[in-house]
Each structure stands twice: as C-alpha cells, then as structure tokens.
C-alpha cells in the first residue's frame, strides 16, 4: 500500500485552501461524514471520473472499520485533551494529532488501493464529475437538501486538478 499517492497530495493542497477545513468539519459534525471519502470523491471528480452510488458505498465499506476503530477514537482523544489544562496534556494532544493525521493518511492509502487511480483514456467533464461525486457521497450519508454545501472544496479541488 502506497501512503504517498496523488490523492493524498491533492488532499493536502485542497485542505489548506481557505474555507475547506470549516466545510469539512461542518459535514463531519452534522453527518458523521468521513472526510477522506469526501476527498476521494473530489479527487476522482477532478480526474473526470464519475463514481456510482455502488462505488461510493464500496469505498465507504473498504475503510469503515479503520475509520470507526482508529480514526474516530484518535479524534475523540485529541478533542478530549483540548480541555485538559496541563502542559503535559497539551504535548500529548500534539502527539495524538500527529497519530490522527497518520491514521487519515493510511485510510487514504486504503482508498487509493481500492480505487486504483483514474482509468486510462480521456477524462470526462471534471466539474460535472466532481459535483456528481460529492452529491453521491452526501446521498450515501442520507443528507437532505439542507446539508451544508462544499463550495470552497469544489473550487479548491478544481484549482488543484
């Protein structure tokens, strides 16, 4: 499994764009959305690949155990440490944050291995694929039309295509 892959590099660039982190956190809080799935859907879209509902479900299934057993618990520990007013707890929080980021990178490597990268041949309509993939992911989480949008992510993704 390749921890460093084009999807991970793309994710780092997109996540650093203004407003993307806030959108991702809102979706994560409201829908318990896996941000790594969101980033894979965005990456596939900017490659001109439209994922089916079955693709999104299969990708979610490929990382469900890792995300639920590793990523979420690390996030919970990091958040809990935020309210502990001790210097040593702050240092531990920094270490847990690094472990959480590594766990996210491993999850993205699993997703990359599952997907296998974009197929050879001409790319489809990138903005349409990106939009369709994000809508399918939100549908997977049973988000209704009032779910928070991801305009910053969409713009950032297209900039880093």
C-alpha positions in Angstrom: 0.0 0.0 0.0 1.3 3.4 -1.0 0.9 6.0 1.7 2.1 8.8 -0.6 -0.2 8.9 -3.6 -1.7 11.5 -5.9 -4.9 11.6 -3.9 -3.1 12.3 -0.6 -1.1 15.1 -2.2 -4.3 16.5 -3.7 -5.9 16.3 -0.3 -3.2 18.3 1.4 -3.4 21.1 -1.1 -7.2 21.2 -1.1 -7.4 21.1 2.7 -5.1 24.0 3.0 -7.4 26.2 0.9 -9.4 28.9 2.7 -12.8 27.7 4.0 -12.3 24.0 3.1 -11.4 22.9 6.7 -14.5 24.6 8.1 -16.8 23.0 5.5 -15.3 19.6 6.1 -15.7 20.0 9.9 -19.3 21.1 9.5 -20.1 18.0 7.4 -18.1 15.8 9.7 -20.1 17.1 12.8 -23.5 17.2 11.2 -23.4 13.9 9.2 -20.5 12.0 10.8 -19.1 12.2 7.3 -15.7 10.6 6.6 -13.7 13.5 5.2 -11.3 11.0 3.4 -14.2 9.7 1.4 -15.2 13.3 0.5 -11.6 13.9 -0.6 -11.5 10.7 -2.7 -14.8 11.7 -4.4 -13.3 15.2 -5.1 -10.1 13.7 -6.5 -11.9 11.3 -8.7 -14.1 14.1 -9.9 -11.2 16.4 -10.9 -9.8 13.4 -12.8 -13.0 13.4 -14.8 -14.3 10.1 -13.2 -17.9 9.9 -12.0 -18.3 7.4 -9.2 -21.5 5.4 -9.0 -23.6 5.0 -5.8 -22.2 1.5 -5.6 -18.6 2.8 -5.9 -19.2 5.3 -3.0 -20.7 2.5 -0.9 -17.9 0.2 -1.7 -15.3 2.8 -0.9 -17.0 3.5 2.4 -17.1 -0.2 3.2 -13.4 -0.5 2.4 -12.4 1.9 5.2 -15.4 1.6 7.6 -13.6 -0.5 10.2 -10.3 1.6 10.1 -12.2 4.8 10.3 -14.5 3.7 13.1 -11.9 1.8 15.2 -8.9 4.0 14.6 -9.5 7.5 13.2 -12.6 8.4 15.2 -11.2 7.3 18.5 -7.9 9.2 17.9 -10.0 12.3 17.1 -12.1 11.8 20.3 -8.9 11.6 22.4 -7.4 14.7 20.7 -10.6 16.7 21.4 -10.8 15.5 25.0 -7.2 16.5 25.6 -8.0 20.0 24.4 -9.9 20.7 27.6 -7.3 19.4 30.0 -5.3 22.4 31.4 -1.9 20.8 31.7 1.2 21.3 29.7 1.9 17.6 29.5 -1.7 17.1 28.2 -1.0 19.7 25.5 2.1 17.8 24.5 0.2 14.6 24.4 -2.5 16.2 22.3 0.1 17.2 19.8 1.3 13.6 19.6 -2.2 12.3 19.2 -2.9 14.9 16.5 0.1 13.6 14.6 -1.1 10.0 15.0 -4.6 11.0 13.8 -3.1 12.6 10.7 -1.1 9.4 10.0 -4.2 7.3 10.5 -6.0 9.6 8.0 -3.1 9.1 5.5 -3.3 5.3 6.0 -7.1 5.5 5.3 -6.4 7.4 2.2 -3.9 4.8 1.1 -6.5 2.1 1.6 -9.0 4.2 -0.5 -6.3 4.7 -3.2 -5.6 0.9 -3.3 -9.3 0.3 -3.5 -9.8 2.7 -6.4 -6.6 2.1 -8.3 -6.5 5.6 -9.7 -8.1 7.1 -12.7 -8.6 4.8 -15.7 -6.6 5.4 -18.9 -8.2 7.3 -21.6 -9.8 10.7 -21.9 -11.2 12.4 -18.8 -14.9 13.2 -18.6 -16.4 16.6 -17.6 -14.4 17.4 -14.5 -16.8 19.9 -12.9 -19.8 17.7 -13.5 -18.0 14.6 -12.2 -16.8 16.5 -9.1 -20.3 17.7 -8.4 -21.9 14.3 -9.0 -19.4 12.5 -6.8 -20.0 14.9 -3.9 -23.7 14.6 -4.3 -23.5 10.8 -4.3 -21.4 10.9 -1.1 -23.8 13.2 0.6 -26.6 10.9 -0.5 -24.7 8.0 1.0 -24.9 9.8 4.3 -28.6 10.5 3.7 -28.0 14.2 3.6 -31.0 16.1 2.5 -31.1 19.3 0.5 -30.4 21.4 3.7 -27.0 19.7 4.2 -24.2 22.2 4.3 -22.6 22.6 0.9 -18.9 22.4 0.0 -18.4 25.3 -2.4 -14.9 26.1 -1.1 -13.9 22.4 -1.5 -15.3 22.3 -5.0 -13.4 25.5 -6.1 -10.2 24.3 -4.4 -10.4 20.9 -6.0 -10.8 22.3 -9.5 -7.8 24.6 -8.9 -5.7 21.7 -7.9 -6.8 19.4 -10.8 
